[in-house]
Amino acid sequence: MPAWLHRSLDVGSYIAGGWFAVIAAGPRLLAGTLDVDFLMLLAAGGAATIGHWQEGGILLFLFSLSNTLQAFAMDRSRRAIDSLLKRRPRHAVVLRNGAEETLLIEDLRVRDIMLIRPGEMLPTDGVVRHGQSEMDESSITGESRAIDKSPGDLAYAGALNGTGAIEVEVTRLAADSTLARIVKMVESADTHKARSQRFLERAEGLYAWGILGLVSLLIVVPWVVLGQDFRGTFYRAMIVLVVASPCALVISTPAAILSAIANGARNGVLFKGGAYLEAMAEVKIVVFDKTGTLTTGKPGVSDLVLARDAPAGFDEQDLLATAAALESRSEHPLALEIVRAARARGLTLPAMDDFVALPGRGIHARVGSHVVWIGSDRLYREHGEEMPDDLIAAKARLEAEGRSALILHREIDRRNGRGVHEAKGGWLGMIGVMDTVRENAAACVSSLGRLGVERTVMLTGDNAEVARTVAGQVGIDEYHAGLLPEEKVQILEDLKARYGAVMMVGDGVNDAPALAHASVGVAMGAAGSDLALETAHCVLMSDDLRKITYALALSRRALRTVTVNLAFSAVVILVLIGSTFLLSIPLPLGILGHEGSTVIVCVNGLRLLRSKR
C-alpha cells in the first residue's frame, strides 16, 4: 500500500472516531473546561505524533463505541418512559349533537363526552358518565389487576378499557392529563441529581486538569531530568492519560439512577429526581399519616347522636343533612363519606354559603340566620365553648370503641338581622364515624422493619383512643394524636433532629406541609391529584401500601449499584495505572480495560430496569 494511502486511511479513522468527541469537547474547551472527551482526543493525537496511528485509531474507535453503548443504555431508560405516551391514542371519538365525531386528542375540550369502546385506550383524563366496564390502569398506577369503573369514577389517560362501552366526560386536556404530567415529571427528574452525581460532575473538570498535570510530569521528568528516551516516555504517558480518564466514574451514577427512576415509573412509583431516590435509600424512620394512608380513608357513618337540648323538630336526618352540607366543600375522606351517607338516604342538603375551613379543626358556614360549625372538640375548646355532659359522655363512648366524633353546633349570625329572635343557637349533636385499617397495612409495617427501618411513627389529627387502636392493629412503634398540620411539621423536624433522614407518607392533600418538610415526602394513591404531584418528592399512583416497600427496596438497590459501580471504576483505574508502570502494558490493552469498565458499569446500572417485586 502506498504511504500516502496508508496515512490517508489513518487520518480518516481519526476523523470518523473523533468527530463527535470534538463536537462535545470543543465548546467546553473554549469555556475553559476539560472533560473526558478532550483527554481521549489528546491521547489519540499524542499517539499519532510518535507514529502510533493505529493505536490512536483503536482508542478513538473503542471510545466512540463505548459512548454509543452508553447512549443506548441510557436511552433504554428513557424509552421505558416514552412508551407510556406512545400507548396513548392520537384520536378520540366524541359525542356532539347526538352524533359521533372523530377528533385529534389536541382538539378535545373540557366537558366533551368521549365514547370509549371495548379494547380502546383512554385519550385523556375524565369521569365515567354512562356505562360500566373494567380498566387496566397499570401504565398509570402499576396495579396488575383491572379496576371496575362505573358512573362517577375517575379514569386516566393511557388506561385500557375492558369489555364494556362507556361514555367519559373530559376533565383535563390531553397536555394536562395525569399521564402527560407523569412523563414530564420523569423526564425532568435529571434536574434533581443525586449527591454523588453532582459531586462527580463538579470534580470531573478538576480531575481532568490533575491528570493533565500528572501526564506532563511523566513526560518532562523522565525525559529531561532522568535522560530517558522521549518516545518510550511519551508513549507511557499517553497510556496513563487513557487509563486514568474517569469515563466509568462519571457514568456510574446516572446509569443506575435513571434506570431505577424508569423502573419505578413503570410500576406506579414516581421519583422526582435522583436526589430523592438517594435520600430514600438512607431513610431509617418512616412516618405515616393515618386517614387515607394506613386506613382506607372511606369510613362509615356509625352513629348519629342528637344533643339533649337540640332544637325542637331537629332530628337525626337533619343532623346528617346539616353535616353533609358543611362537609360538601371539604376534600377530607371523612367529609366525603358523610356526604355519601346523606345522599344514600336521599336527604336534601340545606343551602349554605360563606364556607370557612379551619385546617385540623373543622368547618363553619352560614345558613339563614345561623352560623353552623362542625369539627372536633378541639375546635370548640379554642373558641371557649363548653360541651354539655351528654355529648361529653357520648364522645367518650365512641372513642373507646375506636370511632371518631364530629360535633355540630350553631349560633345566631350577628351579621344577619333577619330572624335573630326566632331561633336560638346551641348544640345540635354528634356524628360517629369509623375508618377501617387497610388489609396490607400491618404487612407493610412489618416489611419496613425487615428492610432496615428502625422506627415507624403515625401522625393524626384524630383523637388518642382512635390513634392507639389503629397503631396497635398495624404495629406502629410510636403515634401522636390530635395534631394540627403545623404540629405534624414540628414533630417531623424533631424526628429529623433525633434520627436523621425521615420519610413521610401521606395522602398528598391534607399532609402537604408535612410532605414538603420531610427528607422524602411520599404521596400515596395520588393519581390525578395536582397537589400530590406538586408537593411530594415521590408519588405512589395507587393505594397499594406495598408500593412503599417496593420504592424503599428499589432505592436501596440503586444506591448499592451506584456504590459498586464507583468502587469498580476506581479499582480498574488504579489497577491499569499500576500495570502501566509495573507491567508496561501496551496502549491497546489500556484502552480495552478503560472502555470495557465503562461499558460494564453501564450494563450493571441497566439491570435496575428489571422489576423485582
C-alpha positions in Angstrom: 0.0 0.0 0.0 1.4 3.4 -0.9 2.5 5.5 2.1 0.1 8.4 1.2 -2.9 6.0 1.1 -1.9 4.4 4.4 -1.7 7.8 6.0 -5.0 8.9 4.4 -6.7 5.9 6.0 -5.2 6.7 9.4 -6.4 10.3 9.2 -9.9 9.0 8.0 -10.1 6.7 11.0 -9.2 9.7 13.3 -11.9 11.8 11.8 -14.5 9.1 11.9 -13.7 8.1 15.5 -13.1 11.6 16.9 -15.8 13.7 15.2 -18.4 13.6 17.9 -15.8 13.9 20.7 -14.6 17.2 19.0 -18.2 18.4 18.9 -18.7 17.6 22.6 -15.3 18.9 23.8 -14.9 22.0 21.7 -17.4 24.3 23.4 -16.3 23.2 26.8 -12.7 23.8 26.0 -13.5 27.3 24.8 -15.2 27.8 28.1 -12.1 26.7 29.9 -13.4 23.3 31.0 -11.6 20.0 30.4 -13.5 16.7 30.2 -13.0 13.1 29.2 -13.6 13.8 25.5 -10.7 16.2 25.4 -8.4 13.7 27.3 -9.2 11.0 24.7 -8.6 13.3 21.8 -5.3 14.4 23.4 -4.2 10.8 23.9 -5.0 9.9 20.3 -3.2 12.9 19.0 -0.2 12.2 21.2 0.0 8.6 19.8 -0.1 9.9 16.3 2.8 12.3 16.9 5.1 9.4 17.8 3.9 7.3 14.9 1.3 5.1 16.7 -1.5 6.0 14.4 -3.1 2.6 14.5 -3.2 2.5 18.3 -4.7 6.1 18.4 -7.3 4.9 15.9 -8.2 1.9 18.1 -8.6 4.3 21.0 -11.0 6.6 19.2 -12.9 3.6 17.8 -13.4 2.0 21.2 -14.1 5.4 22.8 -16.8 6.0 20.2 -18.2 2.5 20.6 -18.3 2.9 24.4 -20.2 6.2 24.1 -22.6 4.6 21.6 -23.3 1.7 24.1 -23.7 4.3 26.9 -26.2 6.2 24.9 -28.1 3.0 24.0 -28.2 2.0 27.7 -29.4 5.4 28.9 -31.9 5.6 26.0 -33.3 2.2 27.2 -34.3 4.0 30.4 -35.8 7.0 28.6 -37.7 4.7 26.2 -39.3 3.0 29.1 -40.9 6.4 30.0 -41.6 7.5 26.4 -43.5 4.2 25.8 -46.2 5.5 28.2 -47.1 8.4 25.9 -46.8 6.3 22.7 -49.5 4.0 24.0 -52.0 6.9 24.2 -54.2 7.1 21.1 -53.9 10.0 18.7 -57.7 10.3 18.1 -60.8 10.3 20.2 -64.5 9.7 19.3 -66.7 12.4 20.8 -70.5 12.6 21.0 -71.7 16.0 19.9 -75.3 16.9 19.0 -76.2 13.2 19.1 -73.6 12.2 16.5 -70.1 10.6 16.7 -67.2 12.8 15.7 -63.6 11.8 15.5 -61.1 14.4 16.7 -57.4 14.7 17.3 -56.8 14.5 21.1 -55.3 18.0 21.0 -58.8 19.3 19.9 -60.6 17.8 22.8 -62.3 20.3 25.2 -63.2 20.0 28.8 -66.7 18.5 29.3 -66.6 16.8 25.9 -68.2 13.3 26.1 -65.8 10.6 24.7 -67.1 7.2 23.6 -64.7 4.5 24.7 -65.3 1.1 23.1 -64.1 -2.2 24.4 -60.4 -2.7 24.0 -59.7 1.0 23.4 -57.4 3.2 25.3 -58.5 6.4 27.1 -57.1 9.5 25.3 -57.2 11.8 28.3 -58.4 12.0 31.9 -62.2 12.0 32.6 -65.1 10.9 34.7 -67.3 8.0 33.6 -70.8 9.3 32.9 -72.5 6.3 31.4 -71.9 2.6 31.2 -69.8 0.1 33.2 -66.5 -1.6 32.4 -63.2 -2.7 33.9 -60.0 -0.8 33.1 -56.3 -1.8 33.1 -54.6 1.2 34.7 -51.2 -0.5 35.1 -49.4 2.1 32.9 -50.5 4.8 35.5 -50.8 3.2 38.9 -48.8 0.0 38.4 -51.8 -2.1 39.5 -51.7 -5.6 38.0 -55.5 -6.1 38.2 -58.2 -4.4 36.3 -60.3 -1.8 38.1 -64.1 -1.7 37.8 -65.4 1.6 36.6 -69.0 2.9 36.9 -70.6 6.3 36.6 -68.8 8.9 38.8 -65.5 7.1 38.8 -62.3 8.8 37.6 -60.5 7.3 34.5 -57.0 8.2 33.4 -55.3 8.7 30.1 -53.5 5.6 29.0 -55.9 3.2 30.8 -57.0 0.3 28.6 -60.8 -0.3 28.6 -62.1 -3.8 29.1 -65.3 -5.4 27.8 -67.8 -2.6 28.3 -68.6 0.5 26.2 -68.5 3.6 28.3 -69.0 7.4 28.0 -66.4 9.5 29.7 -66.6 13.3 30.3 -63.2 15.1 29.7 -61.9 16.7 32.8 -58.4 17.6 31.6 -56.9 18.5 28.2 -54.6 15.9 26.8 -51.5 18.1 27.5 -52.5 18.3 31.2 -53.6 14.7 31.8 -52.2 12.6 34.6 -50.2 10.5 32.1 -48.7 13.6 30.4 -47.7 15.0 33.8 -46.1 11.7 34.8 -43.9 11.7 31.7 -42.9 15.4 32.2 -42.0 14.8 35.8 -39.8 11.7 35.0 -38.2 13.5 32.0 -37.3 16.4 34.3 -36.0 14.1 37.1 -32.4 14.6 35.9 -32.6 18.2 37.2 -32.7 16.9 40.8 -29.5 14.9 40.6 -28.1 12.6 43.3 -25.4 14.0 45.5 -22.8 11.6 44.2 -23.7 12.5 40.6 -23.4 16.3 41.4 -20.1 15.7 43.1 -18.6 13.7 40.2 -19.8 16.3 37.7 -18.1 19.1 39.7 -15.0 17.1 40.2 -14.6 15.9 36.6 -13.0 19.2 35.4 -10.6 19.3 38.4 -9.7 15.7 37.9 -9.0 16.3 34.2 -6.7 19.1 35.0 -4.9 16.9 37.6 -4.5 14.1 35.1 -3.1 16.5 32.5 -0.6 17.8 35.1 0.4 14.3 36.0 0.9 13.3 32.4 3.0 16.4 31.8 5.3 15.4 34.7 5.5 11.8 33.4 6.9 13.3 30.1 9.1 16.0 31.4 10.8 14.3 34.5 11.9 11.0 32.9 12.9 12.7 29.6 14.5 16.0 30.8 15.6 15.1 34.3 16.5 11.4 34.0 17.5 11.5 30.4 15.2 8.6 29.3 14.1 8.0 25.7 11.4 10.6 24.7 9.5 8.1 22.5 9.1 5.5 25.2 8.4 8.1 27.9 5.7 9.9 25.8 4.1 6.5 24.9 3.8 5.5 28.6 2.4 9.0 29.4 -0.3 8.5 26.7 -1.3 5.2 28.3 -1.6 6.8 31.7 -3.7 9.6 30.1 -6.1 7.0 28.7 -6.4 4.6 31.7 -6.7 7.4 34.3 -9.6 9.1 32.5 -12.8 9.0 34.6 -15.2 7.7 31.9 -16.6 4.9 34.1 -16.7 7.0 37.2 -18.7 9.7 35.5 -21.3 7.3 34.0 -21.6 5.1 37.2 -24.3 7.2 38.9 -26.6 8.4 36.1 -26.7 4.9 34.6 -28.1 3.4 37.8 -30.2 6.3 38.9 -32.0 6.8 35.6 -32.7 3.1 35.2 -34.2 3.0 38.8 -36.4 6.0 38.1 -37.7 4.4 34.9 -38.3 1.1 36.7 -40.3 2.9 39.4 -42.4 4.8 36.8 -43.4 1.6 35.1 -44.6 0.3 38.4 -46.5 3.3 39.6 -43.7 4.8 41.7 -42.6 8.3 40.6 -39.4 9.8 41.9 -38.9 13.4 41.1 -35.2 13.0 40.8 -32.1 11.1 41.7 -31.6 13.2 44.9 -34.8 11.9 46.4 -34.1 8.3 45.3 -30.7 8.5 47.0 -32.3 10.2 50.1 -34.9 7.4 50.4 -32.2 4.8 50.5 -30.8 6.5 53.6 -34.2 6.6 55.5 -34.3 5.0 58.9 -37.6 6.4 60.1 -40.9 6.2 58.3 -43.8 8.4 59.3 -47.4 7.7 58.3 -50.5 9.8 58.2 -53.5 7.8 59.5 -56.6 8.6 57.5 -56.4 7.6 53.8 -52.9 6.1 54.3 -52.9 3.4 56.9 -56.7 3.3 56.8 -58.9 3.1 53.8 -60.0 6.7 54.1 -63.5 5.5 53.5 -65.0 5.4 56.9 -68.7 4.6 57.5 -71.1 6.8 59.5 -71.7 4.6 62.5 -73.6 6.8 64.9 -76.0 9.8 64.9 -76.3 11.3 68.4 -78.7 14.2 69.0 -77.8 16.7 71.7 -80.2 16.6 74.7 -81.0 20.3 74.1 -81.2 20.1 70.3 -83.8 22.5 68.7 -87.4 21.2 68.6 -88.2 19.3 65.4 -84.5 18.8 64.7 -83.9 15.0 64.2 -81.1 12.6 63.2 -81.9 13.1 59.5 -81.5 16.9 59.9 -78.2 16.3 61.8 -76.8 14.2 58.9 -78.1 16.6 56.3 -76.5 19.6 58.0 -73.2 17.8 58.5 -73.2 16.8 54.8 -73.9 20.3 53.7 -70.9 21.6 55.7 -68.6 18.8 54.6 -69.6 19.1 50.9 -66.8 21.6 50.3 -64.1 19.5 52.0 -61.8 17.0 50.4 -61.2 15.0 53.6 -62.1 11.3 53.4 -64.4 11.7 56.5 -66.2 14.5 54.8 -66.7 12.6 51.6 -68.2 9.7 53.5 -70.7 11.9 55.4 -71.9 13.4 52.1 -72.2 10.0 50.6 -74.2 8.7 53.5 -76.6 11.6 53.3 -77.1 11.1 49.6 -77.7 7.4 50.1 -80.6 8.3 52.3 -82.0 10.7 49.8 -81.6 13.7 52.1 -81.9 17.3 50.9 -78.9 19.3 52.0 -79.6 22.9 53.3 -78.2 25.7 51.3 -75.1 27.2 52.9 -72.6 29.9 52.0 -69.5 31.7 53.5 -67.7 28.4 54.0 -64.5 28.7 56.0 -62.2 25.7 56.6 -60.0 25.6 59.7 -57.3 23.0 58.9 -57.1 20.3 61.5 -60.1 21.8 63.4 -63.3 21.9 61.3 -65.5 24.0 59.1 -68.1 26.7 59.7 -70.6 28.2 57.2 -73.8 30.4 57.3 -77.3 29.0 56.8 -80.1 31.5 57.1 -79.7 33.4 60.4 -77.2 30.9 61.9 -73.5 30.1 61.6 -73.1 26.3 61.8 -69.9 24.6 63.0 -68.6 21.1 62.6 -65.4 19.7 64.0 -63.5 18.1 66.8 -63.8 19.1 70.5 -60.5 21.0 70.0 -62.3 23.4 67.7 -64.8 24.3 70.5 -62.2 24.5 73.2 -60.2 27.0 71.2 -63.3 29.2 70.9 -64.2 28.9 74.6 -67.3 26.7 74.1 -68.0 24.1 76.8 -69.7 20.9 75.6 -72.7 19.6 77.6 -72.3 16.5 79.7 -74.4 14.3 77.4 -72.2 15.0 74.4 -69.0 14.5 76.5 -70.3 11.1 77.6 -71.3 10.1 74.0 -67.9 11.2 72.7 -66.0 9.1 75.3 -68.1 6.1 74.4 -67.4 6.5 70.7 -63.7 7.0 71.1 -63.5 4.0 73.5 -64.9 1.9 70.6 -62.2 3.3 68.2 -64.5 5.7 66.4 -64.1 9.4 65.6 -66.6 12.0 66.7 -67.6 15.1 64.8 -69.6 17.6 66.8 -72.1 20.1 65.4 -73.0 23.5 66.9 -74.8 26.5 65.7 -75.0 30.1 66.8 -77.0 33.2 65.8 -75.4 35.1 62.9 -74.9 38.5 64.4 -74.2 39.9 60.9 -77.7 39.0 59.8 -80.6 40.9 61.4 -83.3 38.7 60.0 -84.8 36.2 62.3 -82.5 36.8 65.2 -85.2 36.2 67.8 -86.9 33.4 66.0 -84.4 30.6 66.8 -81.8 30.0 69.4 -78.3 28.7 68.8 -76.8 25.7 70.7 -75.5 22.2 70.4 -77.0 20.1 67.6 -75.4 16.7 68.2 -72.6 14.4 67.2 -71.7 12.1 64.3 -69.6 9.0 64.9 -67.5 7.7 62.0 -65.3 4.6 61.9 -62.5 4.0 59.5 -61.0 0.6 58.7 -57.4 -0.3 58.5 -56.1 -1.3 55.1 -55.7 -5.1 54.8 -52.0 -4.9 54.0 -51.0 -2.1 56.4 -49.6 -4.5 59.1 -47.7 -6.4 56.4 -46.2 -3.2 55.1 -45.0 -2.0 58.5 -43.5 -5.4 59.2 -41.7 -5.4 55.8 -40.2 -2.0 56.6 -38.6 -3.5 59.6 -37.0 -6.2 57.5 -35.7 -3.6 55.2 -33.8 -1.9 58.0 -36.2 0.8 59.1 -35.5 1.4 62.7 -38.8 3.0 63.8 -42.3 3.7 62.4 -44.4 6.7 63.6 -48.1 7.6 62.9 -49.3 11.2 63.0 -53.0 12.0 63.0 -55.4 14.8 63.8 -57.8 12.2 65.3 -58.2 11.5 69.0 -55.8 9.5 71.1 -58.1 6.5 71.5 -58.6 6.0 67.8 -54.9 6.5 67.2 -54.0 3.9 69.8 -56.4 1.4 68.3 -55.0 1.8 64.7 -51.4 1.8 65.9 -52.0 -1.4 67.8 -53.6 -3.1 64.8 -50.9 -2.1 62.4 -47.8 -2.5 64.6 -46.7 1.2 64.7 -43.9 1.9 67.2 -45.0 5.4 68.1 -48.0 7.6 67.5 -49.0 11.3 68.0 -52.7 12.2 68.0 -54.8 15.4 67.9 -52.3 17.2 65.7 -52.8 20.3 63.5 -50.9 20.5 60.2 -48.2 22.8 61.7 -47.8 20.4 64.7 -47.1 17.5 62.3 -44.4 19.6 60.7 -42.8 20.3 64.2 -42.8 16.6 65.1 -41.2 15.8 61.7 -38.4 18.3 62.4 -37.9 16.8 65.9 -37.6 13.3 64.3 -35.1 14.5 61.8 -33.0 16.0 64.6 -33.1 12.7 66.5 -32.8 10.1 63.8 -31.6 11.8 60.5 -33.4 11.2 57.2 -37.2 10.8 57.7 -39.7 9.6 55.1 -43.3 11.0 55.4 -46.1 9.0 53.8 -49.5 10.8 53.4 -52.4 11.2 51.1 -51.0 14.2 49.2 -53.8 16.6 50.0 -54.1 17.2 53.8 -50.5 16.4 54.5 -48.9 18.8 52.0 -46.9 20.8 54.7 -45.5 17.6 56.3 -44.7 16.1 52.9 -42.8 19.2 51.9 -40.7 19.3 55.1 -39.8 15.6 55.2 -36.4 14.4 53.9 -38.5 12.4 51.4 -42.3 13.2 51.1 -44.3 10.3 49.6 -47.8 10.9 48.4 -49.9 7.7 48.3 -52.8 7.0 45.9 -52.2 10.3 44.2 -53.3 9.5 40.6 -54.9 12.7 39.3 -54.0 14.8 42.4 -52.4 18.0 41.4 -51.3 18.9 44.9 -49.7 15.5 45.4 -47.7 15.7 42.1 -46.5 19.2 43.0 -45.7 18.7 46.7 -44.3 15.2 47.2 -40.8 14.1 46.3 -42.1 10.6 45.4 -45.6 9.8 44.3 -47.3 6.4 44.5 -50.0 6.3 41.9 -52.1 3.7 43.6 -53.4 3.0 47.2 -51.3 -0.2 47.5 -49.2 0.1 50.6 -46.8 -2.5 49.1 -45.6 0.3 46.8 -43.9 1.9 49.8 -41.7 -1.1 50.5 -41.1 -1.5 46.7 -39.9 2.1 46.5 -37.7 1.7 49.5 -36.2 -1.5 48.3 -35.7 -0.1 44.8 -33.9 3.0 46.2 -31.6 0.8 48.2 -30.8 -1.4 45.2 -30.0 1.7 43.3 -27.6 3.0 46.0 -25.9 -0.4 46.2 -25.5 -0.4 42.4 -24.0 3.1 42.4 -21.6 2.2 45.2 -20.5 -1.0 43.4 -20.1 0.9 40.1 -18.0 3.7 41.8 -15.8 1.2 43.6 -15.3 -1.0 40.5 -14.4 2.1 38.4 -11.9 3.3 40.9 -10.2 -0.1 41.3 -9.9 -0.5 37.5 -8.2 2.9 37.2 -5.7 2.1 39.9 -5.0 -1.4 38.5 -4.5 0.0 35.0 -2.2 2.8 36.2 -0.2 0.3 38.2 0.0 -2.1 35.3 1.3 0.7 33.1 4.4 1.2 35.3 4.9 -2.4 36.6 4.0 -4.5 33.5 4.4 -1.9 30.7 1.0 -2.8 29.2 0.6 -1.6 25.6 -1.8 1.2 24.7 -4.5 -1.1 23.1 -4.7 -3.2 26.3 -5.1 0.0 28.4 -7.8 1.2 26.0 -9.6 -2.1 26.3 -9.6 -2.0 30.1 -10.7 1.6 30.2 -13.5 1.3 27.8 -14.5 -2.1 29.0 -15.0 -0.9 32.5 -17.2 1.9 31.2 -19.5 -0.5 29.4 -19.6 -2.8 32.4 -20.9 -0.1 34.8 -23.5 0.9 32.2 -24.8 -2.6 31.9 -24.8 -3.0 35.7 -26.9 0.2 36.0 -29.2 -1.1 33.3 -30.1 -4.1 35.4 -32.2 -1.8 37.6 -34.7 -1.6 34.8 -35.8 -5.1 35.7 -38.7 -5.3 38.2 -38.1 -7.2 41.4 -41.4 -7.2 43.3 
